[in-house]
């Protein structure tokens, strides 16, 4: 797994990339995993900026998602559930 990550990380690594790499290695050879990771990490169609050491794109999207869920399921909104 480390060999694959070294091929594509260019010194800028996010912990989540390790989980994704491990999963892909269960079903693909290392060369194909490196290709998939490169494509997912650089193509604007997928998740650009998510796999960086400072994943600003991921943080931004997580904050938007949190706000959407908070608006949809407010704290104290019945059933004892909610987002704090």
Backbone as JSON Lines, residues from 0, in Angstrom:
{"i":0,"aa":"X","n":[0.82,-1.18,0.0],"ca":[0.0,0.0,0.0],"c":[0.87,1.26,0.0]}
{"i":1,"aa":"X","n":[1.92,1.24,0.75],"ca":[2.8,2.42,0.81],"c":[3.41,2.71,-0.55]}
{"i":2,"aa":"X","n":[3.77,1.66,-1.28],"ca":[4.34,1.86,-2.63],"c":[3.35,2.58,-3.55]}
{"i":3,"aa":"X","n":[2.09,2.2,-3.48],"ca":[1.07,2.84,-4.32],"c":[0.89,4.29,-3.9]}
{"i":4,"aa":"X","n":[0.81,4.54,-2.6],"ca":[0.62,5.92,-2.12],"c":[1.8,6.81,-2.49]}
{"i":5,"aa":"X","n":[3.01,6.26,-2.44],"ca":[4.18,7.05,-2.82],"c":[4.16,7.42,-4.3]}
{"i":6,"aa":"X","n":[3.55,6.57,-5.12],"ca":[3.46,6.87,-6.55],"c":[2.58,8.07,-6.84]}
{"i":7,"aa":"X","n":[1.53,8.26,-6.07],"ca":[0.54,9.28,-6.43],"c":[0.45,10.45,-5.46]}
{"i":8,"aa":"X","n":[0.99,10.35,-4.27],"ca":[0.77,11.39,-3.26],"c":[1.62,12.63,-3.46]}
{"i":9,"aa":"X","n":[2.76,12.53,-4.08],"ca":[3.64,13.69,-4.3],"c":[3.92,14.46,-3.01]}
{"i":10,"aa":"X","n":[4.03,13.76,-1.9],"ca":[4.33,14.4,-0.63],"c":[3.15,15.09,0.02]}
{"i":11,"aa":"X","n":[2.01,15.12,-0.64],"ca":[0.81,15.74,-0.08],"c":[-0.22,14.65,0.11]}
{"i":12,"aa":"X","n":[-0.35,14.2,1.33],"ca":[-1.13,13.0,1.63],"c":[-2.22,13.29,2.64]}
{"i":13,"aa":"X","n":[-3.38,12.73,2.44],"ca":[-4.48,12.81,3.4],"c":[-4.77,11.4,3.89]}
{"i":14,"aa":"X","n":[-5.06,11.25,5.16],"ca":[-5.28,9.94,5.76],"c":[-6.37,9.14,5.04]}
{"i":15,"aa":"X","n":[-7.4,9.81,4.57],"ca":[-8.49,9.12,3.88],"c":[-8.03,8.39,2.64]}
{"i":16,"aa":"X","n":[-6.96,8.86,2.03],"ca":[-6.44,8.2,0.83],"c":[-5.96,6.79,1.16]}
{"i":17,"aa":"X","n":[-5.46,6.59,2.35],"ca":[-5.0,5.26,2.76],"c":[-6.14,4.26,2.83]}
{"i":18,"aa":"X","n":[-7.28,4.7,3.37],"ca":[-8.44,3.81,3.45],"c":[-8.94,3.44,2.06]}
{"i":19,"aa":"X","n":[-9.02,4.43,1.19],"ca":[-9.49,4.21,-0.18],"c":[-8.51,3.29,-0.92]}
{"i":20,"aa":"X","n":[-7.22,3.52,-0.73],"ca":[-6.19,2.69,-1.36],"c":[-6.3,1.24,-0.89]}
{"i":21,"aa":"X","n":[-6.44,1.05,0.41],"ca":[-6.57,-0.3,0.95],"c":[-7.76,-1.04,0.38]}
{"i":22,"aa":"X","n":[-8.89,-0.34,0.27],"ca":[-10.08,-0.96,-0.3],"c":[-9.84,-1.36,-1.76]}
{"i":23,"aa":"X","n":[-9.27,-0.44,-2.54],"ca":[-9.03,-0.74,-3.95],"c":[-8.05,-1.9,-4.13]}
{"i":24,"aa":"X","n":[-7.06,-1.99,-3.24],"ca":[-6.08,-3.08,-3.35],"c":[-6.71,-4.45,-3.1]}
{"i":25,"aa":"X","n":[-7.87,-4.48,-2.48],"ca":[-8.56,-5.75,-2.29],"c":[-9.06,-6.33,-3.61]}
{"i":26,"aa":"X","n":[-9.3,-5.44,-4.59],"ca":[-9.94,-5.9,-5.83],"c":[-9.15,-5.58,-7.1]}
{"i":27,"aa":"X","n":[-8.09,-4.79,-6.99],"ca":[-7.32,-4.37,-8.17],"c":[-5.82,-4.54,-7.93]}
{"i":28,"aa":"X","n":[-5.05,-4.75,-8.99],"ca":[-3.58,-4.78,-8.83],"c":[-3.05,-3.36,-8.55]}
{"i":29,"aa":"X","n":[-1.9,-3.26,-7.9],"ca":[-1.35,-1.95,-7.52],"c":[-1.26,-0.93,-8.66]}
{"i":30,"aa":"X","n":[-0.89,-1.37,-9.86],"ca":[-0.77,-0.43,-10.98],"c":[-2.12,0.2,-11.31]}
{"i":31,"aa":"X","n":[-3.18,-0.58,-11.26],"ca":[-4.52,-0.06,-11.53],"c":[-5.0,0.86,-10.4]}
{"i":32,"aa":"X","n":[-4.66,0.5,-9.17],"ca":[-5.03,1.34,-8.03],"c":[-4.39,2.72,-8.18]}
{"i":33,"aa":"X","n":[-3.13,2.77,-8.55],"ca":[-2.45,4.05,-8.75],"c":[-3.15,4.88,-9.82]}
{"i":34,"aa":"X","n":[-3.58,4.24,-10.89],"ca":[-4.29,4.96,-11.96],"c":[-5.63,5.51,-11.47]}
{"i":35,"aa":"X","n":[-6.36,4.69,-10.72],"ca":[-7.66,5.12,-10.2],"c":[-7.47,6.3,-9.24]}
{"i":36,"aa":"X","n":[-6.51,6.18,-8.33],"ca":[-6.27,7.25,-7.36],"c":[-5.86,8.55,-8.05]}
{"i":37,"aa":"X","n":[-5.03,8.43,-9.06],"ca":[-4.61,9.63,-9.79],"c":[-5.82,10.3,-10.45]}
{"i":38,"aa":"X","n":[-6.65,9.5,-11.08],"ca":[-7.82,10.03,-11.78],"c":[-8.8,10.67,-10.79]}
{"i":39,"aa":"X","n":[-9.09,9.98,-9.72],"ca":[-10.04,10.49,-8.72],"c":[-9.5,11.76,-8.05]}
{"i":40,"aa":"X","n":[-8.21,11.81,-7.85],"ca":[-7.62,12.95,-7.15],"c":[-7.36,14.17,-8.01]}
{"i":41,"aa":"X","n":[-7.38,14.02,-9.33],"ca":[-7.03,15.16,-10.18],"c":[-8.13,15.59,-11.15]}
{"i":42,"aa":"X","n":[-9.04,14.7,-11.47],"ca":[-10.09,15.02,-12.44],"c":[-11.2,15.81,-11.76]}
{"i":43,"aa":"X","n":[-11.59,16.94,-12.33],"ca":[-12.63,17.78,-11.73],"c":[-13.98,17.09,-11.68]}
{"i":44,"aa":"X","n":[-14.14,16.01,-12.4],"ca":[-15.4,15.26,-12.4],"c":[-15.61,14.53,-11.06]}
{"i":45,"aa":"X","n":[-14.54,14.25,-10.35],"ca":[-14.64,13.47,-9.13],"c":[-14.44,14.33,-7.9]}
{"i":46,"aa":"X","n":[-13.4,14.14,-7.15],"ca":[-13.23,14.83,-5.87],"c":[-11.91,15.59,-5.8]}
{"i":47,"aa":"X","n":[-11.69,16.57,-6.66],"ca":[-10.42,17.3,-6.61],"c":[-10.27,18.04,-5.28]}
{"i":48,"aa":"X","n":[-9.09,17.94,-4.7],"ca":[-8.82,18.63,-3.45],"c":[-9.2,17.85,-2.2]}
{"i":49,"aa":"X","n":[-9.85,16.71,-2.34],"ca":[-10.25,15.93,-1.17],"c":[-9.08,15.18,-0.56]}
{"i":50,"aa":"X","n":[-8.09,14.85,-1.35],"ca":[-7.01,13.96,-0.89],"c":[-5.73,14.71,-0.58]}
{"i":51,"aa":"X","n":[-5.81,15.98,-0.27],"ca":[-4.64,16.79,0.06],"c":[-4.39,16.76,1.56]}
{"i":52,"aa":"X","n":[-3.19,17.14,1.96],"ca":[-2.85,17.23,3.38],"c":[-3.77,18.2,4.1]}
{"i":53,"aa":"X","n":[-4.15,19.27,3.42],"ca":[-5.14,20.23,3.92],"c":[-6.33,20.18,2.96]}
{"i":54,"aa":"X","n":[-7.28,19.27,3.22],"ca":[-8.36,19.02,2.26],"c":[-9.45,20.1,2.33]}
{"i":55,"aa":"X","n":[-9.13,21.28,1.83],"ca":[-10.06,22.41,1.91],"c":[-11.39,22.1,1.21]}
{"i":56,"aa":"X","n":[-11.34,21.42,0.08],"ca":[-12.58,21.1,-0.64],"c":[-13.46,20.18,0.19]}
{"i":57,"aa":"X","n":[-12.85,19.2,0.85],"ca":[-13.62,18.28,1.68],"c":[-14.22,19.02,2.87]}
{"i":58,"aa":"X","n":[-13.44,19.86,3.52],"ca":[-13.93,20.6,4.69],"c":[-15.1,21.5,4.29]}
{"i":59,"aa":"X","n":[-14.97,22.19,3.17],"ca":[-16.05,23.05,2.68],"c":[-17.32,22.23,2.45]}
{"i":60,"aa":"X","n":[-17.19,21.11,1.76],"ca":[-18.36,20.28,1.47],"c":[-18.95,19.68,2.75]}
{"i":61,"aa":"X","n":[-18.11,19.32,3.7],"ca":[-18.6,18.77,4.96],"c":[-19.4,19.82,5.73]}
{"i":62,"aa":"X","n":[-18.94,21.07,5.71],"ca":[-19.67,22.13,6.4],"c":[-21.02,22.39,5.73]}
{"i":63,"aa":"X","n":[-21.06,22.37,4.41],"ca":[-22.33,22.54,3.69],"c":[-23.27,21.38,4.03]}
{"i":64,"aa":"X","n":[-22.76,20.17,4.0],"ca":[-23.58,18.99,4.32],"c":[-24.12,19.09,5.75]}
{"i":65,"aa":"X","n":[-23.27,19.49,6.69],"ca":[-23.7,19.64,8.08],"c":[-24.84,20.64,8.18]}
{"i":66,"aa":"X","n":[-24.73,21.76,7.5],"ca":[-25.78,22.77,7.55],"c":[-27.09,22.25,6.94]}
{"i":67,"aa":"X","n":[-26.99,21.53,5.83],"ca":[-28.19,20.96,5.21],"c":[-28.89,19.98,6.15]}
{"i":68,"aa":"X","n":[-28.1,19.12,6.79],"ca":[-28.69,18.15,7.72],"c":[-29.28,18.87,8.92]}
{"i":69,"aa":"X","n":[-28.59,19.86,9.42],"ca":[-29.06,20.63,10.56],"c":[-30.39,21.31,10.24]}
{"i":70,"aa":"X","n":[-30.52,21.84,9.04],"ca":[-31.78,22.48,8.64],"c":[-32.9,21.46,8.48]}
{"i":71,"aa":"X","n":[-32.55,20.29,8.03],"ca":[-33.54,19.24,7.78],"c":[-33.97,18.53,9.06]}
{"i":72,"aa":"X","n":[-33.01,18.33,9.98],"ca":[-33.27,17.62,11.24],"c":[-32.78,18.5,12.39]}
{"i":73,"aa":"X","n":[-33.54,19.51,12.76],"ca":[-33.07,20.42,13.82],"c":[-32.99,19.73,15.18]}
{"i":74,"aa":"X","n":[-32.15,20.27,16.05],"ca":[-32.0,19.74,17.41],"c":[-33.36,19.87,18.1]}
{"i":75,"aa":"X","n":[-33.77,18.81,18.78],"ca":[-35.05,18.83,19.47],"c":[-36.24,18.71,18.53]}
{"i":76,"aa":"X","n":[-35.97,18.29,17.31],"ca":[-37.02,18.21,16.3],"c":[-37.81,16.92,16.32]}
{"i":77,"aa":"X","n":[-38.14,16.43,17.49],"ca":[-38.96,15.23,17.58],"c":[-38.14,13.96,17.49]}
{"i":78,"aa":"X","n":[-38.56,12.99,18.18],"ca":[-37.92,11.68,18.12],"c":[-36.58,11.61,18.83]}
{"i":79,"aa":"X","n":[-36.18,12.68,19.49],"ca":[-34.94,12.67,20.25],"c":[-33.68,12.71,19.39]}
{"i":80,"aa":"X","n":[-33.81,12.77,18.09],"ca":[-32.64,12.81,17.22],"c":[-32.19,14.24,17.01]}
{"i":81,"aa":"X","n":[-31.48,14.45,15.97],"ca":[-31.03,15.8,15.66],"c":[-29.53,15.91,15.57]}
{"i":82,"aa":"X","n":[-29.09,17.05,15.11],"ca":[-27.68,17.33,14.94],"c":[-27.29,18.42,15.92]}
{"i":83,"aa":"X","n":[-26.2,18.22,16.58],"ca":[-25.72,19.25,17.52],"c":[-24.55,19.99,16.93]}
